[in-house]
Amino acid sequence: MSGDATGSRAEHGHLEIERKFLVKDDSFRRLAYDSSRIKQGYICSARGRTVRVRIRDARGYLTIKGPSGIGGLARYEFEKEITLDEAEQLMRLCEPGIIDKTRYLVRSGKHTFEVDEFYGENEGLVMAEVELAYEDEPYEKPDFIGQEVTGDRRYYNSQLRLNPYSQWRKEFSRKE
């Protein structure tokens, strides 16, 4: 998850600890207290390090992420707010494939779940993330939370732009 969800971590680095889940119904919509449109591209999406440019509504962000730890639960993240003009200029340098989604914020207990509804080639994918202070921190799961996909690289945004959900979801559902 990015620091721009609440604005509390902008312009510094930290260890990001998050869990990812598939969403099983659309009840998150009525529970959401906020939403925003996000478009993001990747200047670098090499395994173990990504440099992302994001436009969230009318604000720009530059984010650098390090490699994930064992299980994909934690990794270093640095984020800095940049001007919208800077973000638009940097988007021109991005690798092919843009992630387009709406993010909904839903409170559950003392945590906020970020629910992303994807568009374009990732249409039909809805995922939720919750950021934790430490790896085994307890949290309350809302009813819309489905299967956990933490650590499954197919669900990383940087991978979804290379191998969109529309290309593998049918094959994945046949195997289940």
VENUR-V908173 format. One record per run of one state. SS is the DSSP state (h for helix, s for strand, l for the rest). FROM is the first residue (numbers start at 1). LEN is the number of residues. If there is no record, write none. Layout:
BEGIN
[[SS	FROM	LEN] [SS	FROM	LEN]]
END
This chain:
BEGIN
[[l	1	2] [h	3	3] [l	6	6] [s	12	12] [l	24	4] [h	28	4] [l	32	2] [s	34	11] [l	45	5] [s	50	7] [l	57	2] [s	59	7] [l	66	4] [h	70	3] [l	73	1] [s	74	9] [l	83	1] [h	84	8] [l	92	7] [s	99	10] [l	109	2] [s	111	8] [l	119	1] [h	120	3] [l	123	3] [s	126	6] [l	132	13] [s	145	4] [l	149	4] [h	153	3] [l	156	1] [h	157	4] [l	161	4] [h	165	11] [l	176	1]]
END
